[in-house]
Amino acid sequence: MINIPKGTKDVLPKDSYKWQYIEENLRKIARLFCIDEIRTPTFEHTELFLRGVGETTDIVNKEMYTFIDKGDRSITLKPEGTAGVARSFIENSLYADTQPTKMFYITPVFRYEKPQNGRLREHHQFGIEYYGSDSPYADAEVISVAKKVFDSFGVKELVLHINNIGCPECRKRYNEALKDYLRCHLDEMCATCRERFEKNPLRILDCKEEKCKLITANAPITLDYLCDGCREHHDTLIKILDSLGIDYVVDPKIVRGLDYYTGMVFEFVSNNIGAQGTVCGGGRYNDLVSEVGGKAMPAVGFGMGIERLMLTLENLGLPIGEKNKPSVYVAPISDNARDVYMPIVAKLRDMGISVESDIMARSVKAQMKFANKIEARYVVIIGDDELTSGVVNVKDMSSGISEEVALSKLTEYFGGKI
């Protein structure tokens, strides 16, 4: 027997309605904000992620699925959605369009990491990307999209954490202050953080090792090193969130795990999915387009794990759609009935009515049992007697009431019922 690879999961027919419900809701919300869908390839040239995501990140160093293809090119299964969208934005000259460009995606992403609740080696992301605006009003709208998603599913027990990690000039001053603080603790930190100390000290704040978290607990905070422009951006965003009635916590420890972030960063955090409680994270990445080969273009967005969202809904006991149930089950109970029932089924389906019927040659008793199992709303029984009389028996499965209906009027009957 060949088993599924570790860190992947089948979505079985009995559960697929949950995914359809979530994805349909996400698309509906995107339409409310006039955001169009973009679809990028499952794999990209590895260089895109080295330049975009950052060589010092855990994703690039430890988690990417990278291989050499038959053309001797280094190819990587995308570990996140933003870099591919930035590449497409440049390659397809979307920057030449009237801005802003507002895009969303629903995509699989691949990371070689230890599987955990809501995070698999192949998981799925819903993401929003806004290009062309450096305004805090764009930041507030992106955050509003995420909040609207959670509100639409009935998720209330979330906390929005926001921070500002500054522009490159702010970052330069802050990195020096952070290195001054950390220098005397280098021997106590993990090997990864010691390496990050010179390459990208800000990433040390995102370390999950307990000993490193204890060291950075009293480290300088980015908000104290913001330039006037970044400070004004941060303060304006706070005022906008207040005006929208969006509750938040200013959390100076948030830096996000990807190198392309600049300025505002945020996370929505849940206490209902275990220790790794971030269900949505994003922020500004004004330098990303130039880093992957385009002209400078401000951008802001977020990524949301769909498995994590589903896990949150389940832990909160919130509904995740409804199973698909046929409106009508047609039960042919004789050989002659089997010769004529399929055109009847086809006519009902042409009317937009969901119909299930017997293709297993079951007995009458087995068909009724099956119709009950799949929770069909109505059952139509067709046998030799019904064909002779031209009248069929229609049973309402919820009330148990049966009604005789002329076979020639069956579509008209259901057209008025369903």
C-alpha positions in Angstrom: 0.0 0.0 0.0 1.3 3.5 -0.9 0.5 6.0 2.0 0.1 9.7 1.8 3.3 11.7 2.4 3.9 13.0 5.9 2.5 16.5 6.5 -0.2 16.2 3.8 -3.9 15.5 4.1 -6.7 14.3 1.9 -9.9 16.4 1.9 -12.5 13.6 1.7 -15.9 14.0 0.1 -17.6 14.0 3.5 -15.6 17.1 4.5 -15.2 19.0 1.2 -18.4 21.0 1.8 -16.5 22.8 4.7 -13.8 23.9 2.3 -16.3 25.0 -0.3 -18.2 27.0 2.4 -15.0 28.8 3.5 -13.7 29.5 0.0 -17.1 30.8 -1.2 -17.2 33.1 1.8 -13.7 34.4 1.2 -14.5 35.2 -2.4 -17.7 36.9 -1.4 -15.8 39.2 1.0 -13.1 39.9 -1.7 -16.0 41.1 -3.9 -17.2 43.4 -1.2 -13.8 45.2 -1.2 -13.5 45.1 -5.0 -10.5 42.7 -4.9 -9.9 40.6 -8.0 -8.4 37.1 -7.9 -4.8 36.3 -9.1 -3.5 32.7 -9.7 0.2 32.2 -9.8 2.1 28.9 -10.5 2.6 26.3 -7.8 6.4 26.5 -8.4 8.7 29.4 -9.2 12.4 29.9 -9.8 14.2 29.5 -6.4 15.9 32.9 -6.8 12.5 34.6 -6.4 12.2 33.4 -2.8 15.9 33.9 -2.0 15.5 37.6 -3.0 12.0 38.2 -1.9 11.4 36.1 1.3 15.0 36.5 2.5 18.0 34.2 2.8 18.1 34.6 6.7 14.5 33.3 7.1 13.6 29.9 8.4 11.5 29.4 5.3 14.5 29.7 3.0 17.1 28.1 5.2 15.1 25.1 6.4 11.6 24.8 4.9 11.6 25.1 1.1 10.9 22.2 -1.2 13.6 22.9 -3.8 14.8 20.7 -6.7 16.7 20.8 -9.9 14.5 20.3 -13.0 15.4 18.6 -16.3 16.7 21.9 -17.6 19.2 22.1 -14.7 17.2 25.0 -13.2 16.6 25.4 -9.5 12.8 25.3 -8.9 10.9 25.7 -5.6 7.4 24.9 -4.6 6.0 28.2 -3.4 6.3 28.4 0.4 4.1 31.5 0.5 2.0 33.6 -1.9 3.3 37.1 -1.8 6.6 36.7 -3.7 4.9 35.1 -6.7 2.3 37.9 -6.8 5.1 40.4 -6.8 6.8 38.6 -9.7 3.6 38.5 -11.6 2.9 42.2 -10.9 6.3 43.1 -12.5 6.3 40.6 -15.4 2.7 41.4 -16.5 3.3 45.2 -16.2 0.4 45.6 -13.7 2.3 48.6 -12.4 1.3 50.4 -15.7 -2.4 50.1 -14.8 -4.2 52.7 -12.7 -3.4 52.1 -9.1 -4.2 50.7 -6.7 -4.0 47.1 -7.8 -6.0 44.9 -5.3 -5.6 41.1 -5.6 -6.5 38.0 -3.6 -5.5 34.4 -3.9 -6.4 31.0 -2.5 -3.5 28.7 -3.0 -1.6 25.7 -1.7 1.8 26.4 -0.1 4.6 24.0 0.8 6.9 24.1 3.7 9.1 21.3 5.0 8.5 21.7 8.8 7.2 19.6 11.7 3.4 19.1 11.1 1.3 20.7 13.8 -2.3 21.7 14.4 -3.5 23.7 11.4 -0.1 23.7 9.7 0.9 20.9 7.3 3.7 20.6 4.8 1.1 21.3 2.2 -1.4 23.7 3.5 -3.5 26.5 2.0 -3.5 30.2 2.2 -6.0 33.0 1.5 -4.0 36.2 0.8 -4.7 39.8 0.0 -2.2 42.1 -1.9 -2.6 45.8 -2.3 -0.2 47.6 -4.6 0.3 51.3 -5.3 -0.7 53.1 -2.1 1.6 54.0 0.8 -1.4 55.4 2.8 -2.3 54.1 6.3 -5.8 54.1 4.9 -4.7 51.2 2.7 -3.3 49.5 5.8 -6.6 49.9 7.6 -8.6 48.5 4.7 -6.4 45.4 4.5 -6.8 44.9 8.2 -10.6 45.4 7.7 -10.7 42.7 5.1 -9.2 40.2 7.6 -11.6 41.3 10.4 -14.5 41.0 8.0 -13.5 37.4 7.2 -13.5 36.5 10.9 -16.7 38.4 11.6 -18.4 36.6 8.7 -17.6 33.2 10.3 -18.7 34.4 13.8 -15.2 34.4 15.2 -15.1 36.9 18.1 -12.3 35.6 20.3 -9.4 37.1 18.4 -7.0 39.9 19.2 -5.4 42.2 16.6 -1.7 42.9 17.4 0.0 45.7 15.5 3.5 47.1 15.4 5.7 49.2 13.1 9.2 47.9 12.4 10.2 51.1 10.4 11.6 51.9 7.0 15.2 51.1 6.1 16.5 54.2 7.8 14.6 53.5 11.1 15.7 49.9 10.8 19.3 50.8 10.6 19.2 52.8 13.8 17.2 50.1 15.6 19.4 47.3 14.5 22.4 49.0 16.0 20.6 49.5 19.3 19.4 45.9 19.2 22.9 44.6 18.6 24.3 46.7 21.4 21.7 45.1 23.7 22.2 41.5 22.5 26.0 41.5 22.2 26.5 40.5 25.8 24.0 37.7 25.5 25.4 36.0 22.3 26.8 33.0 24.1 23.4 32.3 25.7 21.4 32.3 22.4 20.7 29.5 20.0 23.0 28.9 17.0 20.5 30.3 14.6 20.2 33.6 16.4 24.0 33.9 16.8 24.1 33.7 13.0 21.3 36.2 12.6 23.1 38.7 14.9 25.2 39.9 12.0 23.0 39.2 9.0 19.6 40.3 10.3 19.3 41.0 14.1 15.6 41.9 13.8 14.9 38.2 13.1 16.1 37.3 16.5 12.9 38.8 18.0 10.9 36.2 16.1 12.9 33.2 17.5 10.7 30.5 19.2 13.4 29.2 21.5 12.5 29.9 25.1 16.0 31.0 26.1 16.1 33.5 23.2 12.6 34.7 24.1 13.7 35.4 27.6 16.7 37.4 26.4 14.7 39.5 24.0 11.9 40.2 26.5 13.7 43.4 27.6 15.2 44.3 24.2 14.7 47.8 22.8 11.5 48.2 20.8 11.1 49.4 17.2 8.6 52.0 18.1 11.2 54.0 20.0 13.3 54.3 16.8 10.8 55.4 14.2 11.5 58.3 12.0 8.9 61.1 11.8 7.3 59.7 8.7 6.9 56.2 10.1 5.7 57.6 13.4 3.1 59.6 11.7 2.0 56.6 9.6 1.7 54.5 12.8 -0.3 57.2 14.7 -2.6 57.8 11.8 -3.3 54.0 11.4 -4.2 53.9 15.1 -6.7 56.8 14.7 -8.3 55.0 11.7 -8.7 51.8 13.6 -10.2 53.7 16.5 -12.7 55.3 14.1 -13.6 51.9 12.7 -14.2 50.4 16.1 -11.5 47.8 15.5 -9.9 46.8 18.8 -6.1 46.2 18.8 -3.1 45.8 21.0 0.2 47.6 20.1 2.7 44.8 20.4 6.3 45.9 19.9 7.5 42.2 19.7 5.8 41.5 16.4 8.3 41.5 13.5 6.8 38.7 11.3 8.9 35.9 9.9 9.7 37.2 6.4 12.4 39.6 5.5 10.3 41.7 3.0 8.2 43.4 5.7 8.8 47.1 6.3 6.8 49.5 8.4 3.4 48.3 9.7 3.0 44.7 10.6 0.0 42.9 12.3 -1.3 39.6 13.4 -4.7 38.2 14.4 -4.1 35.9 17.3 -6.4 33.1 18.7 -6.2 31.4 22.0 -8.2 28.4 20.7 -5.7 26.5 18.5 -2.9 25.9 20.9 0.5 27.6 21.4 0.9 28.7 17.7 -2.1 31.0 17.8 -1.6 33.3 14.8 -4.4 32.8 12.3 -3.6 35.7 10.1 -0.5 37.9 9.6 0.6 40.6 7.3 1.9 44.1 6.9 3.7 46.4 4.6 6.4 45.4 2.1 7.2 48.5 0.2 10.6 47.3 -1.0 9.6 43.8 -2.2 8.9 44.8 -5.8 12.3 46.5 -6.2 14.0 43.6 -4.5 12.7 41.1 -7.1 13.5 43.3 -10.0 10.9 45.9 -10.5 10.6 49.6 -9.8 9.8 50.8 -6.3 6.1 50.2 -5.5 4.4 50.4 -2.1 2.5 47.3 -1.1 0.5 45.9 1.9 -1.3 42.6 2.5 -1.7 39.5 4.6 -1.8 35.7 4.5 -4.3 33.6 6.3 -4.0 29.8 6.8 -7.3 28.1 5.7 -6.6 25.0 7.8 -5.9 27.2 10.8 -9.1 29.2 10.2 -11.0 25.9 10.0 -9.4 24.7 13.2 -10.4 27.9 15.0 -14.0 27.5 13.8 -14.1 23.9 15.0 -12.6 24.7 18.4 -15.2 27.5 18.9 -18.0 25.2 17.8 -19.0 27.5 14.9 -20.8 26.1 11.9 -18.7 25.4 8.8 -21.4 25.1 6.1 -23.8 22.3 5.5 -23.4 18.9 3.9 -24.7 18.6 0.4 -28.1 17.0 0.5 -30.2 16.0 -2.5 -33.5 17.6 -2.8 -35.0 14.5 -4.5 -34.1 10.8 -4.6 -35.6 8.9 -7.5 -36.1 5.2 -6.6 -36.7 2.9 -9.6 -38.0 -0.4 -8.2 -38.5 -2.5 -11.4 -36.6 -3.3 -14.6 -39.1 -1.3 -16.6 -38.7 1.7 -14.3 -34.9 1.6 -14.7 -35.4 2.0 -18.4 -37.3 5.3 -18.0 -36.2 7.0 -14.8 -33.0 8.7 -16.1 -34.8 11.1 -18.4 -36.9 12.2 -15.5 -33.8 12.7 -13.4 -32.2 14.7 -16.2 -35.3 17.0 -16.5 -35.2 17.7 -12.8 -31.5 18.5 -12.9 -32.1 20.8 -15.9 -34.4 22.8 -13.6 -31.6 23.2 -11.1 -32.9 20.7 -8.7 -30.3 18.4 -7.0 -31.2 14.8 -7.6 -29.7 11.5 -6.6 -30.9 8.2 -8.0 -30.1 4.5 -7.8 -27.2 3.3 -10.0 -26.4 0.2 -7.8 -29.5 -1.9 -8.6 -30.5 -1.9 -4.9 -33.7 -3.4 -3.5 -36.6 -1.2 -2.5 -35.7 -1.4 1.1 -32.0 -0.7 0.5 -32.9 2.4 -1.6 -35.1 3.8 1.1 -32.4 3.2 3.6 -29.9 4.9 1.4 -32.2 7.9 0.7 -32.6 8.4 4.5 -28.8 8.2 5.0 -28.1 10.9 2.5 -30.9 13.0 3.9 -32.8 13.4 0.7 -35.7 15.8 1.2 -38.2 13.9 -1.1 -38.3 10.4 -2.4 -40.0 9.5 -5.7 -40.8 5.8 -6.1 -41.3 4.5 -9.7 -42.3 0.9 -10.4 -44.4 -1.0 -12.9 -47.7 0.1 -11.2 -46.6 3.7 -11.4 -45.7 3.4 -15.0 -49.1 1.8 -15.8 -51.2 4.4 -13.8 -49.0 7.4 -14.7 -49.0 8.3 -11.0 -46.0 8.2 -8.7 -45.7 8.3 -5.0 -43.7 11.3 -3.6 -42.7 11.0 0.1 -41.6 14.0 2.2 -38.8 12.5 4.3 -39.0 15.0 7.1 -42.8 14.7 7.7 -43.3 11.2 6.5 -46.3 12.4 4.4 -46.7 10.8 1.0 -48.5 12.3 -1.9 -49.6 11.0 -5.3 -48.4 13.1 -8.3 -49.0 12.5 -12.0 -45.8 11.4 -13.6 -46.3 14.0 -16.4 -46.6 16.7 -13.8 -43.6 15.7 -11.7 -41.3 18.5 -12.8 -44.0 21.1 -12.4 -44.7 19.7 -8.9 -41.1 20.0 -7.7 -40.7 23.4 -9.4 -43.3 24.7 -7.0 -41.8 22.9 -4.0 -38.1 23.5 -4.3 
